[in-house]
Amino acid sequence: MFILKSIYFYFLAIQISIIKFVKKIYFSTSYYNKSLISKTPLQFYFHPNPFLLSAITNYKKYSFKISEIEPNLFWVKQESSKEQKDLHDFLWLNLIDRKNDGKSLQKIIDIWMLKHSNYKRSIWENSVLSKRIISWILNVDIILNNRSFHFKKSFLNSIIVQTNHLKKNIKFEENYSKRVEILAALLLSGLVFKEYFDNFNIAIKELEKLVKNYFDSDGFPLTRNPSDLVFFSKYLILCKECIKDAQQYVPDFLETIINRNLKCIKNISTPNNETPLFNGGKEESLTKFDKFFDDLNLKTKNKKNIIGGIHTYNFKDNAIFFDVGEPPRKDFSRSYQSGPLSFEYYIDGKKIITNCGFGSNISSKAELLSRLTSAQSTLTLEDTSVTKFERNKLINRVFGNSIKNTFKVNNLDFIEDKDLVKFIASHNGYEKEFSCIHKREISVNKVNGKLIGKDEIIKKKNGRPINYSFRFHLYPGLTAVKTMGGNSVLIQISKNKSLIFSIIDESILLEKSIFLGRNKILDNTCITISGNLVNKDKTIRWEIKKNI
């Protein structure tokens, strides 16, 4: 089935590539650029709150003075494509000194319009262009303050021309993340310009389709990526707040999906108010959502045990995040990581066991490494990954690094009594190649806080010897020392606090590892349990407890 799907996606990728090539030529013609020109709006119907821009940016809270930068040098060619995109999307507008930088900003935008008023591939890329429109509209108060009629007309025309380009091409955008950016830009343009209110209607209609196709019944993205959940929530909230500011009716579907999104975020938020590192997730603060959590009045009884395939549990000073989900569909798998039954563990608000994170903010090589099963805290057989990824360069260029195969998660169970809570799950990802099933049980002792694990490799039929490795990646900053007996490790959390990781009848290795959850590679330590499996089942028992 997946081979047929790969063939289908290959020919679809060829079709999309041809269309993109033809469009690239067409967009560069004077005929196309003239077709984008339409009626100039008379004025802004209202000025949205500029501080809404901070909802979709990850910039730190500091400012810089563009008045100290020569406007003619501002658009000097950047060293990398990322630097170019960061500059041309104008998200940096929420960092400027709004009291003193108005005139310099106007000169910079004036020069930009002179140089880039016609289509240019990288500068008019959908994501960059959408963010630029959003940034310009949200900061119109400072951009148009005391400016000439000519500048104002040029500025309004530029917004409309760019918006028309988005409107003409939204149907060709396959990436859902870029689609929501486009729709947010169209929605804003329809709200601020009475002459283009149809843009608002188009955006709402398409946004409803996106919500229906992209989220599950709980409001979690079908990609199963926590970072996607946060990303889409920010843009949906931006749309809602702008609609309210314009005194328009907020559609019911938008209210519903935002509430569901927020409940999902609340369910998976870690003790240090970040997202767990599963399926493309990156370390990301959730503090911006605190206000919305308070408004929703979310209570513990609203929490679900499993959200987006992530089983969560909090008890006193313990927190467990357990991946019990199956791979997403191929067209939703561009950020998927091959780590079934991996888990993350917190104690006293400190992260102890982690996955390596998704390296997309670092490099393509780091992203590739982070997809491997060995980068997750789970089982690998013969150093192979459970999920195989598409190797065809054309498919990857068009659709991203999608998966080629799938697996099933079975025996899913959750048991709780007054003394113990237990998670149980198994997957058959290694059955076809190695005739093995991986079953994992993780328990928390409510009395002493001990974390108890049992991993089983169940052989379905006899065959050649198989090398197995269980990896437990420690969070960066934690130090680990193997004890004299060889079957336990001392994990130092702080000067006066430590844990003991121990295992029965097995030897432990401490290996160097890397952490990819931030914007640079960090070193960390990995506890590894390895051995050879012949023609019998294998059971590994381990535990983590406080060192008293």
C-alpha positions as a Python dict, from the first residue, in 0.01 Angstrom:
ca = {
    (1, 'M'): (0, 0, 0),
    (2, 'F'): (275, 246, 95),
    (3, 'I'): (471, 158, -222),
    (4, 'L'): (168, 255, -431),
    (5, 'K'): (135, 575, -228),
    (6, 'S'): (502, 657, -292),
    (7, 'I'): (448, 611, -665),
    (8, 'Y'): (141, 834, -648),
    (9, 'F'): (329, 1104, -456),
    (10, 'Y'): (621, 1079, -701),
    (11, 'F'): (405, 1157, -1004),
    (12, 'L'): (216, 1420, -805),
    (13, 'A'): (551, 1578, -715),
    (14, 'I'): (645, 1588, -1085),
    (15, 'Q'): (315, 1758, -1165),
    (16, 'I'): (356, 2015, -887),
    (17, 'S'): (719, 2082, -985),
    (18, 'I'): (619, 2150, -1347),
    (19, 'I'): (339, 2382, -1234),
    (20, 'K'): (581, 2569, -1004),
    (21, 'F'): (836, 2604, -1284),
    (22, 'V'): (577, 2745, -1525),
    (23, 'K'): (439, 2978, -1256),
    (24, 'K'): (788, 3102, -1175),
    (25, 'I'): (830, 3216, -1535),
    (26, 'Y'): (478, 3360, -1554),
    (27, 'F'): (508, 3551, -1225),
    (28, 'S'): (818, 3728, -1356),
    (29, 'T'): (635, 3875, -1655),
    (30, 'S'): (511, 4233, -1668),
    (31, 'Y'): (167, 4098, -1769),
    (32, 'Y'): (131, 3910, -1439),
    (33, 'N'): (252, 4202, -1227),
    (34, 'K'): (3, 4432, -1400),
    (35, 'S'): (-275, 4180, -1329),
    (36, 'L'): (-214, 4224, -955),
    (37, 'I'): (-297, 4595, -964),
    (38, 'S'): (-649, 4680, -852),
    (39, 'K'): (-843, 4958, -680),
    (40, 'T'): (-654, 5154, -416),
    (41, 'P'): (-833, 5158, -77),
    (42, 'L'): (-926, 5502, 48),
    (43, 'Q'): (-810, 5440, 403),
    (44, 'F'): (-777, 5191, 686),
    (45, 'Y'): (-1118, 5114, 833),
    (46, 'F'): (-954, 5059, 1172),
    (47, 'H'): (-604, 5019, 1315),
    (48, 'P'): (-549, 4675, 1471),
    (49, 'N'): (-356, 4645, 1796),
    (50, 'P'): (16, 4634, 1697),
    (51, 'F'): (102, 4426, 2004),
    (52, 'L'): (-89, 4133, 1851),
    (53, 'L'): (220, 4080, 1638),
    (54, 'S'): (408, 3954, 1943),
    (55, 'A'): (170, 3656, 1953),
    (56, 'I'): (324, 3504, 1639),
    (57, 'T'): (688, 3599, 1693),
    (58, 'N'): (955, 3429, 1899),
    (59, 'Y'): (1173, 3736, 1937),
    (60, 'K'): (1298, 3817, 2285),
    (61, 'K'): (1170, 4125, 2465),
    (62, 'Y'): (1427, 4382, 2365),
    (63, 'S'): (1434, 4666, 2114),
    (64, 'F'): (1677, 4805, 1862),
    (65, 'K'): (1701, 5149, 1701),
    (66, 'I'): (1669, 5148, 1324),
    (67, 'S'): (1723, 5525, 1335),
    (68, 'E'): (2090, 5440, 1382),
    (69, 'I'): (2095, 5238, 1057),
    (70, 'E'): (2144, 5400, 717),
    (71, 'P'): (1818, 5324, 523),
    (72, 'N'): (2006, 5274, 194),
    (73, 'L'): (2221, 5007, 358),
    (74, 'F'): (1931, 4830, 528),
    (75, 'W'): (1850, 4619, 221),
    (76, 'V'): (2206, 4525, 133),
    (77, 'K'): (2206, 4159, 30),
    (78, 'Q'): (2208, 3927, 331),
    (79, 'E'): (2458, 3646, 377),
    (80, 'S'): (2202, 3363, 398),
    (81, 'S'): (1851, 3296, 271),
    (82, 'K'): (1731, 3273, 633),
    (83, 'E'): (1865, 3621, 709),
    (84, 'Q'): (1695, 3749, 396),
    (85, 'K'): (1360, 3598, 495),
    (86, 'D'): (1390, 3728, 850),
    (87, 'L'): (1445, 4079, 720),
    (88, 'H'): (1181, 4080, 447),
    (89, 'D'): (901, 3934, 660),
    (90, 'F'): (912, 4247, 881),
    (91, 'L'): (830, 4054, 1200),
    (92, 'W'): (1106, 4261, 1359),
    (93, 'L'): (867, 4557, 1363),
    (94, 'N'): (759, 4471, 1717),
    (95, 'L'): (1119, 4531, 1833),
    (96, 'I'): (1166, 4887, 1714),
    (97, 'D'): (1156, 5200, 1926),
    (98, 'R'): (806, 5319, 1833),
    (99, 'K'): (864, 5670, 1968),
    (100, 'N'): (1179, 5753, 1775),
    (101, 'D'): (1207, 5518, 1475),
    (102, 'G'): (899, 5621, 1272),
    (103, 'K'): (1077, 5833, 1008),
    (104, 'S'): (1357, 5581, 957),
    (105, 'L'): (1104, 5298, 922),
    (106, 'Q'): (913, 5493, 656),
    (107, 'K'): (1232, 5547, 455),
    (108, 'I'): (1319, 5178, 480),
    (109, 'I'): (973, 5073, 357),
    (110, 'D'): (984, 5337, 82),
    (111, 'I'): (1312, 5190, -47),
    (112, 'W'): (1166, 4838, -19),
    (113, 'M'): (867, 4935, -236),
    (114, 'L'): (1095, 5088, -500),
    (115, 'K'): (1310, 4775, -518),
    (116, 'H'): (1060, 4494, -467),
    (117, 'S'): (721, 4613, -593),
    (118, 'N'): (719, 4334, -854),
    (119, 'Y'): (732, 3960, -790),
    (120, 'K'): (1065, 3818, -679),
    (121, 'R'): (1076, 3452, -589),
    (122, 'S'): (1239, 3449, -244),
    (123, 'I'): (1104, 3785, -125),
    (124, 'W'): (751, 3701, -243),
    (125, 'E'): (753, 3346, -111),
    (126, 'N'): (412, 3279, 47),
    (127, 'S'): (524, 3261, 409),
    (128, 'V'): (751, 3567, 389),
    (129, 'L'): (489, 3769, 201),
    (130, 'S'): (206, 3674, 439),
    (131, 'K'): (407, 3774, 746),
    (132, 'R'): (504, 4100, 578),
    (133, 'I'): (140, 4193, 512),
    (134, 'I'): (44, 4103, 869),
    (135, 'S'): (335, 4306, 1010),
    (136, 'W'): (261, 4608, 792),
    (137, 'I'): (-111, 4612, 874),
    (138, 'L'): (-55, 4567, 1247),
    (139, 'N'): (197, 4853, 1249),
    (140, 'V'): (17, 5091, 1014),
    (141, 'D'): (-12, 5356, 1286),
    (142, 'I'): (363, 5416, 1294),
    (143, 'I'): (420, 5350, 922),
    (144, 'L'): (167, 5610, 798),
    (145, 'N'): (208, 5861, 1077),
    (146, 'N'): (248, 6209, 922),
    (147, 'R'): (340, 6069, 583),
    (148, 'S'): (276, 6224, 242),
    (149, 'F'): (-22, 6135, 25),
    (150, 'H'): (213, 5976, -232),
    (151, 'F'): (374, 5744, 26),
    (152, 'K'): (37, 5647, 169),
    (153, 'K'): (-100, 5561, -176),
    (154, 'S'): (211, 5358, -266),
    (155, 'F'): (195, 5173, 64),
    (156, 'L'): (-174, 5083, 28),
    (157, 'N'): (-119, 4974, -332),
    (158, 'S'): (173, 4755, -228),
    (159, 'I'): (-38, 4576, 34),
    (160, 'I'): (-319, 4515, -219),
    (161, 'V'): (-81, 4392, -491),
    (162, 'Q'): (82, 4145, -252),
    (163, 'T'): (-256, 4037, -116),
    (164, 'N'): (-386, 3978, -468),
    (165, 'H'): (-88, 3753, -535),
    (166, 'L'): (-173, 3545, -228),
    (167, 'K'): (-539, 3527, -325),
    (168, 'K'): (-455, 3404, -675),
    (169, 'N'): (-222, 3132, -553),
    (170, 'I'): (-356, 3002, -223),
    (171, 'K'): (-507, 2696, -393),
    (172, 'F'): (-158, 2586, -497),
    (173, 'E'): (-13, 2599, -144),
    (174, 'E'): (11, 2241, -7),
    (175, 'N'): (181, 2332, 320),
    (176, 'Y'): (-83, 2383, 591),
    (177, 'S'): (144, 2607, 798),
    (178, 'K'): (188, 2847, 508),
    (179, 'R'): (-182, 2828, 427),
    (180, 'V'): (-280, 2954, 771),
    (181, 'E'): (-32, 3242, 734),
    (182, 'I'): (-185, 3331, 396),
    (183, 'L'): (-537, 3316, 537),
    (184, 'A'): (-443, 3537, 833),
    (185, 'A'): (-303, 3797, 591),
    (186, 'L'): (-613, 3784, 368),
    (187, 'L'): (-841, 3805, 670),
    (188, 'L'): (-662, 4113, 801),
    (189, 'S'): (-671, 4288, 463),
    (190, 'G'): (-1045, 4225, 441),
    (191, 'L'): (-1101, 4370, 786),
    (192, 'V'): (-903, 4691, 742),
    (193, 'F'): (-1014, 4772, 386),
    (194, 'K'): (-1389, 4804, 323),
    (195, 'E'): (-1326, 4777, -51),
    (196, 'Y'): (-1177, 4430, 0),
    (197, 'F'): (-1411, 4282, 259),
    (198, 'D'): (-1448, 3984, 25),
    (199, 'N'): (-1093, 3887, 129),
    (200, 'F'): (-1229, 3836, 480),
    (201, 'N'): (-1510, 3613, 354),
    (202, 'I'): (-1267, 3407, 143),
    (203, 'A'): (-1030, 3368, 439),
    (204, 'I'): (-1306, 3256, 676),
    (205, 'K'): (-1436, 3001, 426),
    (206, 'E'): (-1089, 2856, 361),
    (207, 'L'): (-999, 2870, 730),
    (208, 'E'): (-1300, 2654, 813),
    (209, 'K'): (-1186, 2398, 554),
    (210, 'L'): (-834, 2400, 697),
    (211, 'V'): (-962, 2342, 1052),
    (212, 'K'): (-1178, 2053, 935),
    (213, 'N'): (-894, 1883, 747),
    (214, 'Y'): (-598, 1952, 977),
    (215, 'F'): (-717, 1881, 1333),
    (216, 'D'): (-856, 1573, 1506),
    (217, 'S'): (-1172, 1576, 1717),
    (218, 'D'): (-976, 1697, 2022),
    (219, 'G'): (-824, 1989, 1831),
    (220, 'F'): (-475, 1836, 1796),
    (221, 'P'): (-299, 1859, 1455),
    (222, 'L'): (-299, 1536, 1253),
    (223, 'T'): (79, 1577, 1226),
    (224, 'R'): (92, 1483, 1598),
    (225, 'N'): (348, 1762, 1638),
    (226, 'P'): (316, 1971, 1960),
    (227, 'S'): (497, 2262, 1794),
    (228, 'D'): (240, 2264, 1513),
    (229, 'L'): (-32, 2285, 1777),
    (230, 'V'): (131, 2596, 1925),
    (231, 'F'): (199, 2752, 1584),
    (232, 'F'): (-157, 2717, 1456),
    (233, 'S'): (-306, 2828, 1788),
    (234, 'K'): (-112, 3156, 1767),
    (235, 'Y'): (-241, 3235, 1418),
    (236, 'L'): (-599, 3133, 1497),
    (237, 'I'): (-594, 3350, 1810),
    (238, 'L'): (-451, 3638, 1604),
    (239, 'C'): (-741, 3603, 1359),
    (240, 'K'): (-996, 3594, 1641),
    (241, 'E'): (-855, 3901, 1818),
    (242, 'C'): (-844, 4103, 1495),
    (243, 'I'): (-1204, 4009, 1415),
    (244, 'K'): (-1307, 4125, 1763),
    (245, 'D'): (-1114, 4451, 1722),
    (246, 'A'): (-1298, 4512, 1395),
    (247, 'Q'): (-1628, 4451, 1575),
    (248, 'Q'): (-1716, 4165, 1343),
    (249, 'Y'): (-1881, 3836, 1438),
    (250, 'V'): (-1632, 3564, 1537),
    (251, 'P'): (-1742, 3242, 1360),
    (252, 'D'): (-1842, 2955, 1588),
    (253, 'F'): (-1591, 2715, 1430),
    (254, 'L'): (-1306, 2955, 1515),
    (255, 'E'): (-1415, 2987, 1878),
    (256, 'T'): (-1449, 2608, 1901),
    (257, 'I'): (-1112, 2516, 1751),
    (258, 'I'): (-926, 2775, 1960),
    (259, 'N'): (-1085, 2640, 2279),
    (260, 'R'): (-991, 2286, 2177),
    (261, 'N'): (-638, 2394, 2087),
    (262, 'L'): (-592, 2560, 2425),
    (263, 'K'): (-718, 2254, 2610),
    (264, 'C'): (-472, 2039, 2413),
    (265, 'I'): (-186, 2276, 2497),
    (266, 'K'): (-284, 2274, 2862),
    (267, 'N'): (-294, 1894, 2864),
    (268, 'I'): (55, 1851, 2718),
    (269, 'S'): (226, 2146, 2891),
    (270, 'T'): (526, 2031, 3090),
    (271, 'P'): (605, 2127, 3451),
    (272, 'N'): (834, 2405, 3322),
    (273, 'N'): (554, 2531, 3092),
    (274, 'E'): (701, 2408, 2764),
    (275, 'T'): (606, 2155, 2498),
    (276, 'P'): (730, 1793, 2512),
    (277, 'L'): (971, 1679, 2240),
    (278, 'F'): (765, 1438, 2031),
    (279, 'N'): (709, 1415, 1655),
    (280, 'G'): (878, 1737, 1549),
    (281, 'G'): (834, 1921, 1876),
    (282, 'K'): (1087, 2186, 1981),
    (283, 'E'): (1140, 2348, 2318),
    (284, 'E'): (892, 2633, 2323),
    (285, 'S'): (761, 2844, 2609),
    (286, 'L'): (385, 2844, 2662),
    (287, 'T'): (374, 3154, 2882),
    (288, 'K'): (200, 3353, 2605),
    (289, 'F'): (-99, 3125, 2647),
    (290, 'D'): (-138, 3174, 3023),
    (291, 'K'): (-390, 3455, 2980),
    (292, 'F'): (-603, 3241, 2750),
    (293, 'F'): (-585, 2947, 2993),
    (294, 'D'): (-719, 3177, 3266),
    (295, 'D'): (-998, 3302, 3041),
    (296, 'L'): (-1102, 2945, 2961),
    (297, 'N'): (-1100, 2854, 3329),
    (298, 'L'): (-951, 2514, 3248),
    (299, 'K'): (-976, 2271, 3535),
    (300, 'T'): (-809, 1939, 3609),
    (301, 'K'): (-1128, 1745, 3546),
    (302, 'N'): (-1120, 1863, 3184),
    (303, 'K'): (-787, 1692, 3125),
    (304, 'K'): (-773, 1383, 2905),
    (305, 'N'): (-516, 1109, 2951),
    (306, 'I'): (-430, 1091, 2580),
    (307, 'I'): (-408, 1394, 2351),
    (308, 'G'): (-255, 1370, 2003),
    (309, 'G'): (-129, 1020, 2082),
    (310, 'I'): (64, 1149, 2386),
    (311, 'H'): (-31, 987, 2716),
    (312, 'T'): (21, 1235, 3000),
    (313, 'Y'): (15, 1193, 3375),
    (314, 'N'): (101, 1424, 3664),
    (315, 'F'): (119, 1317, 4027),
    (316, 'K'): (271, 1538, 4298),
    (317, 'D'): (629, 1600, 4178),
    (318, 'N'): (621, 1342, 3894),
    (319, 'A'): (519, 1399, 3532),
    (320, 'I'): (519, 1143, 3250),
    (321, 'F'): (472, 1199, 2875),
    (322, 'F'): (440, 871, 2683),
    (323, 'D'): (410, 847, 2302),
    (324, 'V'): (143, 585, 2231),
    (325, 'G'): (33, 716, 1891),
    (326, 'E'): (72, 573, 1543),
    (327, 'P'): (241, 756, 1253),
    (328, 'P'): (37, 1026, 1079),
    (329, 'R'): (-71, 997, 719),
    (330, 'K'): (204, 1042, 464),
    (331, 'D'): (88, 1392, 371),
    (332, 'F'): (102, 1497, 739),
    (333, 'S'): (437, 1336, 822),
    (334, 'R'): (694, 1599, 719),
    (335, 'S'): (798, 1652, 1085),
    (336, 'Y'): (738, 1301, 1219),
    (337, 'Q'): (1008, 1131, 1426),
    (338, 'S'): (1039, 756, 1453),
    (339, 'G'): (1005, 701, 1828),
    (340, 'P'): (706, 483, 1924),
    (341, 'L'): (673, 423, 2300),
    (342, 'S'): (935, 686, 2377),
    (343, 'F'): (876, 885, 2695),
    (344, 'E'): (985, 1196, 2883),
    (345, 'Y'): (1004, 1215, 3260),
    (346, 'Y'): (1004, 1506, 3507),
    (347, 'I'): (1058, 1511, 3880),
    (348, 'D'): (1040, 1819, 4105),
    (349, 'G'): (981, 2027, 3793),
    (350, 'K'): (1312, 1913, 3641),
    (351, 'K'): (1329, 1721, 3316),
    (352, 'I'): (1525, 1397, 3355),
    (353, 'I'): (1454, 1168, 3058),
    (354, 'T'): (1408, 1340, 2724),
    (355, 'N'): (1394, 1283, 2351),
    (356, 'C'): (1658, 1462, 2147),
    (357, 'G'): (1415, 1710, 1989),
    (358, 'F'): (1369, 1812, 1627),
    (359, 'G'): (1673, 1977, 1467),
    (360, 'S'): (1493, 2190, 1207),
    (361, 'N'): (1611, 2513, 1374),
    (362, 'I'): (1972, 2398, 1347),
    (363, 'S'): (2033, 2236, 1006),
    (364, 'S'): (1894, 1979, 762),
    (365, 'K'): (2151, 1728, 889),
    (366, 'A'): (2041, 1782, 1250),
    (367, 'E'): (1678, 1735, 1143),
    (368, 'L'): (1771, 1409, 969),
    (369, 'L'): (1949, 1278, 1280),
    (370, 'S'): (1657, 1372, 1503),
    (371, 'R'): (1423, 1152, 1299),
    (372, 'L'): (1610, 833, 1392),
    (373, 'T'): (1463, 601, 1654),
    (374, 'S'): (1797, 614, 1835),
    (375, 'A'): (1736, 985, 1903),
    (376, 'Q'): (1431, 893, 2115),
    (377, 'S'): (1414, 726, 2458),
    (378, 'T'): (1291, 390, 2337),
    (379, 'L'): (1402, 62, 2171),
    (380, 'T'): (1606, 15, 1853),
    (381, 'L'): (1685, -318, 1685),
    (382, 'E'): (2001, -358, 1476),
    (383, 'D'): (2044, 22, 1488),
    (384, 'T'): (1752, 67, 1248),
    (385, 'S'): (1459, 303, 1280),
    (386, 'V'): (1105, 177, 1321),
    (387, 'T'): (975, 409, 1048),
    (388, 'K'): (1138, 442, 707),
    (389, 'F'): (1145, 784, 546),
    (390, 'E'): (1107, 881, 183),
    (391, 'R'): (1443, 902, 7),
    (392, 'N'): (1325, 1033, -327),
    (393, 'K'): (1466, 1386, -354),
    (394, 'L'): (1184, 1513, -572),
    (395, 'I'): (913, 1398, -328),
    (396, 'N'): (1106, 1542, -34),
    (397, 'R'): (1156, 1875, -211),
    (398, 'V'): (784, 1909, -282),
    (399, 'F'): (625, 1746, 26),
    (400, 'G'): (902, 1747, 287),
    (401, 'N'): (1057, 1437, 439),
    (402, 'S'): (753, 1209, 451),
    (403, 'I'): (729, 852, 582),
    (404, 'K'): (720, 536, 369),
    (405, 'N'): (575, 279, 613),
    (406, 'T'): (352, 262, 918),
    (407, 'F'): (287, 46, 1225),
    (408, 'K'): (14, -25, 1478),
    (409, 'V'): (4, 48, 1852),
    (410, 'N'): (-177, -225, 2048),
    (411, 'N'): (-257, -334, 2404),
    (412, 'L'): (-303, 26, 2509),
    (413, 'D'): (-408, 41, 2874),
    (414, 'F'): (-399, 271, 3173),
    (415, 'I'): (-437, 138, 3527),
    (416, 'E'): (-460, 346, 3845),
    (417, 'D'): (-525, 264, 4208),
    (418, 'K'): (-438, 433, 4537),
    (419, 'D'): (-75, 312, 4529),
    (420, 'L'): (20, 287, 4162),
    (421, 'V'): (-43, 423, 3815),
    (422, 'K'): (61, 218, 3510),
    (423, 'F'): (82, 283, 3135),
    (424, 'I'): (89, -13, 2895),
    (425, 'A'): (135, -17, 2517),
    (426, 'S'): (302, -219, 2241),
    (427, 'H'): (385, -163, 1874),
    (428, 'N'): (456, -392, 1578),
    (429, 'G'): (697, -163, 1392),
    (430, 'Y'): (975, -424, 1403),
    (431, 'E'): (755, -725, 1327),
    (432, 'K'): (793, -733, 949),
    (433, 'E'): (1173, -708, 943),
    (434, 'F'): (1269, -874, 1272),
    (435, 'S'): (953, -1065, 1379),
    (436, 'C'): (953, -873, 1707),
    (437, 'I'): (694, -684, 1910),
    (438, 'H'): (796, -416, 2160),
    (439, 'K'): (580, -389, 2470),
    (440, 'R'): (646, -123, 2734),
    (441, 'E'): (502, -72, 3081),
    (442, 'I'): (580, 240, 3284),
    (443, 'S'): (456, 272, 3642),
    (444, 'V'): (470, 544, 3905),
    (445, 'N'): (463, 442, 4270),
    (446, 'K'): (244, 702, 4441),
    (447, 'V'): (389, 623, 4782),
    (448, 'N'): (761, 675, 4718),
    (449, 'G'): (758, 838, 4371),
    (450, 'K'): (964, 560, 4215),
    (451, 'L'): (941, 524, 3835),
    (452, 'I'): (932, 157, 3735),
    (453, 'G'): (969, 29, 3379),
    (454, 'K'): (936, -304, 3205),
    (455, 'D'): (1029, -348, 2839),
    (456, 'E'): (957, -671, 2655),
    (457, 'I'): (1085, -778, 2315),
    (458, 'I'): (846, -1052, 2207),
    (459, 'K'): (973, -1287, 1933),
    (460, 'K'): (703, -1401, 1693),
    (461, 'K'): (925, -1661, 1526),
    (462, 'N'): (1282, -1790, 1542),
    (463, 'G'): (1555, -1636, 1332),
    (464, 'R'): (1902, -1486, 1339),
    (465, 'P'): (2045, -1314, 1649),
    (466, 'I'): (1931, -951, 1682),
    (467, 'N'): (2111, -667, 1854),
    (468, 'Y'): (1887, -452, 2074),
    (469, 'S'): (1946, -117, 2243),
    (470, 'F'): (1729, 71, 2492),
    (471, 'R'): (1823, 436, 2518),
    (472, 'F'): (1735, 684, 2793),
    (473, 'H'): (1853, 1030, 2690),
    (474, 'L'): (1927, 1258, 2985),
    (475, 'Y'): (1839, 1624, 2966),
    (476, 'P'): (2136, 1858, 2896),
    (477, 'G'): (2305, 1979, 3213),
    (478, 'L'): (2252, 1658, 3408),
    (479, 'T'): (2561, 1460, 3495),
    (480, 'A'): (2567, 1081, 3523),
    (481, 'V'): (2819, 843, 3679),
    (482, 'K'): (2806, 464, 3662),
    (483, 'T'): (2828, 291, 4000),
    (484, 'M'): (3076, 22, 4091),
    (485, 'G'): (2827, -262, 4035),
    (486, 'G'): (2780, -168, 3672),
    (487, 'N'): (2403, -200, 3676),
    (488, 'S'): (2310, 147, 3805),
    (489, 'V'): (2381, 513, 3735),
    (490, 'L'): (2386, 814, 3967),
    (491, 'I'): (2211, 1110, 3801),
    (492, 'Q'): (2307, 1440, 3960),
    (493, 'I'): (2029, 1700, 3937),
    (494, 'S'): (2175, 1962, 4169),
    (495, 'K'): (2429, 1985, 4447),
    (496, 'N'): (2204, 1818, 4704),
    (497, 'K'): (1967, 1622, 4482),
    (498, 'S'): (2027, 1309, 4276),
    (499, 'L'): (1852, 1004, 4134),
    (500, 'I'): (1950, 640, 4088),
    (501, 'F'): (1874, 466, 3758),
    (502, 'S'): (1912, 91, 3805),
    (503, 'I'): (1844, -225, 3607),
    (504, 'I'): (1817, -593, 3698),
    (505, 'D'): (2062, -850, 3552),
    (506, 'E'): (2189, -621, 3278),
    (507, 'S'): (2488, -392, 3224),
    (508, 'I'): (2461, -21, 3158),
    (509, 'L'): (2661, 194, 2920),
    (510, 'L'): (2695, 571, 2941),
    (511, 'E'): (2727, 720, 2593),
    (512, 'K'): (2773, 1069, 2459),
    (513, 'S'): (2467, 1204, 2284),
    (514, 'I'): (2339, 1529, 2135),
    (515, 'F'): (2032, 1739, 2208),
    (516, 'L'): (1862, 1912, 1913),
    (517, 'G'): (1559, 2076, 2074),
    (518, 'R'): (1687, 2434, 2065),
    (519, 'N'): (1869, 2654, 1812),
    (520, 'K'): (2207, 2485, 1851),
    (521, 'I'): (2344, 2138, 1921),
    (522, 'L'): (2404, 2062, 2288),
    (523, 'D'): (2594, 1772, 2441),
    (524, 'N'): (2418, 1536, 2677),
    (525, 'T'): (2448, 1184, 2817),
    (526, 'C'): (2257, 873, 2717),
    (527, 'I'): (2200, 566, 2936),
    (528, 'T'): (2210, 263, 2705),
    (529, 'I'): (2122, -100, 2767),
    (530, 'S'): (2233, -331, 2484),
    (531, 'G'): (2248, -701, 2415),
    (532, 'N'): (2173, -979, 2169),
    (533, 'L'): (1838, -1147, 2129),
    (534, 'V'): (1835, -1501, 1987),
    (535, 'N'): (1530, -1728, 1975),
    (536, 'K'): (1350, -1623, 2290),
    (537, 'D'): (1169, -1326, 2437),
    (538, 'K'): (1357, -1065, 2635),
    (539, 'T'): (1237, -867, 2938),
    (540, 'I'): (1421, -562, 3070),
    (541, 'R'): (1327, -421, 3412),
    (542, 'W'): (1451, -79, 3521),
    (543, 'E'): (1366, 190, 3773),
    (544, 'I'): (1444, 550, 3865),
    (545, 'K'): (1424, 657, 4228),
    (546, 'K'): (1545, 936, 4450),
    (547, 'N'): (1888, 887, 4603),
    (548, 'I'): (1829, 918, 4977),
}
